[in-house]
Amino acid sequence: MARRLLPLLLCTTFADDAIHASHGAIKIARDFREDKHHKIIVQNTGDDDVAFYFLGNAGNDGMDGPQPTWDMSETLCAVLGPDEEAGRFVRFRDSFVIRSADMTWRARFHIIPTKFIEQPYGVVFSNPMRSEALELKHHAEAPLVLIRAGGQASRAIPHGHRLELRDARGSSRVAVEVHLPDQED
């Protein structure tokens, strides 16, 4: 029975890919799933300076794996004034934190692969604050997603899609995009 189901499952998988995307898009999406570098752009969309830190990479097995790569340290990537942005090459499972200069506003996020051809990136936002909520804006037509203190929310996105985080008052703070690096990079 299992021998008959395996070819059927394989055909279904490839047929599903072909229904949703061209062969070129399928190859690119499969490349996304591998441990290759991608590029993120973080923009300060608020009125106050923010700091953007790299936390590390959880690895394929996460922090419970035999050799997690996050040693609880942080690396400053950039200090961003209003309307400034910073780019960084990343791999799946890289984690970051963004903090206001006065340390009263914070958000964490990491990039994970998804199973979706058209939306190969998963971005998971976490709210490490103890009292203030965050709002996640996915796109103009979608409702805002409330991320309560200690909570998290994730979205699957295509490359180049912009996600925006707002504070509890609805003021924009930062935007995050994930891109495929240019062929020369």
N, C-alpha and C positions, 0 to 999 in steps of 0.2 A: 504494500500500500504506500509506504513512504517513498519508494522508488518512482511511483507514478505521480506523486504529489510534487516532488522536487522540480522536475522539468516544468510543470504547470506553474509553480510559484516563480521560477526564473522568468518564464515568458510573461507572466503577469507584471513582474517588476519592470522589465524592459518595455513592455507595451505601455505601462503607466507613464514611464519617462517620456516615451515618444508622443503620447497624447498631449502632454503639457509643455513640451519644449522641443526646439530643434536639436539636431545632433551636436552642433557646436555648443549650444547652451548646456546640453547634458554633460559634455566633456568639461566645460568650465565649472559646472556645479560639482562634479566629482572631484575636480582639482581642489575646490574649496574645502571638501571634506578631509583632504589630506592635511598634514601638518606643514602647510606652507605659510609664508608671510603675507599679511594683508596690511592695510593702512587704515588707521582711525584718524579722524579729525575731531578735536574737541574745541568748541567755540564758547567763549563767555558771552552770553546773551543778556546778562544782567547789568546792574549799575555799579557793582562792587568788584574788587579784585578777587580772583579765585586761584588756588594752587592745584595743580594737576600732578598726581603721584602714580608711579608704577609700583604695584605691590608684589608681583611675581606671577608665576605660572603654576597652576595646580597640577599640571600633568594629566595624563590620560586617566589615572586612577584617583584624581582629586587629592585632597589633603590626607586622605586615609591610605594612600598608596605607600609603598615601601620607601620611596625617595621623593617626597614632595619638594618642590623647588622654592617654596616661599618660606623664608626663615624669619618671618615677622618684621622684616625691615621694609623701608619705603625708599624709593628713589624719586627725587623731584624731577619731573619732566619739564614743567614750565609754570611761571606765574603769569596769569592772563588778566590784563585790564579789560574794561568793557569793550566789546566788539573785537577783541583779539582772539586768535585761534592758534592751535598747535597741532602738528601732525606727528604720528609715531607709527613705525612698523610694528606689527603685532602678530602673534600666533594665537590659534584657538586656545582658550583657557587662561589667557592673560587677564590679570585683574588690576583695577585702577581705583583710586579714590580722588574725589574732587572736594575741596574744602574752601569755605570763605576765609578771608584773611583774619577775621576775628574768631574763627573756629566755631561759630554758632550754627552754620549750615554745612551739611556733609551729604555726600552720596557716593556709593560704591557701584562699580559695574564690572562685568567680565563678558568676554566674547566666547560663544560656544558654537559648534557646528550644528546644523539642523538636518533633517531628512528631506527638506523641501527643495526642489530644483530651483524654483523662482525666488526663494527666500532662504539662501544658504547660511545666513548669519543669525544666531540667536544672541540677543543682548539682554543680560539679566541685571536689573538695577536693584540695589539693596538700600534700605534706609537705616543707617546706623544710629540716627538721632533718637533720643529717648522720649521726646515729646512732640516735635513738629513733624507733620506729614509732608510728603512730596507728591507732586502731580506729574504724571507722565503723559505727554502729548505725542500720539503715534502719527496722526495726520489730521488734516482739517475736518474730515467727516466723522472721525472716530471720537467717541466720548473720552474725556480725560480719565486716566486710571489713577486712583488714589493709592499711594503706597504709605501705609501707616508706619509709625515708629517701630523699628525692628522688622518690618515686613519687606517683601520683595515682589517684583513683577518682571515678566520677561516678554519679549516680542521677537518674532521671526521677521527678518527684513531682507530685502534685496540689497546688493551693494549700491552705495550712494544714497540710501534712504536716510532721512534726518529724523532723529528722536530728540525731543526737547523735555527737559526737566524744569519744573516750576516749584516755587516754594508754596507754603500753605496759603499765602495770600493771593496766589495765582500769578505772581510775578515771574517772568522767565529768568532762569539762572544760567543754564548751560544747554548746549546741543551737542549730540554725538552722531557721527556718521562713520560707516565702515565702507572702505573702498578696496577694490582689487588694484594692486600696484600696476603701474605702467609696465609694458614689456621690458623697458630698459632698466627698471629698478631691480 
